[in-house]
Amino acid sequence: MNAFHDVRFPLAISFGATGGPERRNEIVQLVSGREKRNARQALARRHYDAGTGLRSLDDVHEVLAFFEARRGSLHGFRFRDPFDMKSCRPSETPTEHDQTIGTGDGVTERFALVKTYGEGQEAVRRPITHPVADAVLVAVDGVLKETSLDYAVDGETGELVFQPGAVPAVGAVVTAGFVFDVPVRFDIERLSVSLSAFRAGQIPSIPLVEILA
């Protein structure tokens, strides 16, 4: 049975990877010459190539071992996107005020982490399901909360779970800052690496694709 392995792809290699979000849109040109455009999926799906992060034969060996342990594309895993891994800009340090997560109603205990891109009605709210638990900061109405005492991070869903007595009151704004990983799988069934080619600078392709919930 396929599953998600809560392990992270080697960081040193991921920071040399290439890739980013992909949008799937349908564009139809009408007889008038105008275009009709429709989004085929609500959220972007991220694709990466980890091959560009390989720097040595030891790196190749590490990826081969990781590939085998995941049974190729069968099991998912965590991947640190070198371009988008924080609730803030890459050059900044996350704070508890970075992202608005929701508004309390005095009853709701669970709040899903999101990262917002853009502003107003055109903004996109991306679900963050694999935060780094010990790097999550939370505030309610601007007041920093304490992990364990006030809330916990659900290891399965990535949601914030407020403890009894700390549930956000009606109208209270919940904000958060975090570092996160992207759930991915190998988008390939076979790794093919030639020693002579690698030594000559020909990097193999190791495609990864985001697993959407």
Salt bridges, closest charged atoms under 4 A:
ASP6 OD1 - ARG78 NE 2.61
GLU22 OE1 - HIS47 NE2 2.95
GLU35 OE1 - ARG37 NH1 3.06
ASP84 OD1 - LYS115 NZ 2.55
ASP84 OD2 - ARG126 NH1 3.25
GLU96 OE2 - HIS97 NE2 3.43
ASP154 OD2 - ARG110 NH1 2.93
GLU159 OE1 - ARG110 NH1 2.67
ASP181 OD2 - ARG8 NH2 2.81
ASP181 OD2 - ARG78 NH1 2.93
ASP181 OD1 - ARG80 NE 2.54
ASP187 OD1 - ARG185 NH1 3.47
GLU210 OE1 - ARG46 NH1 3.81
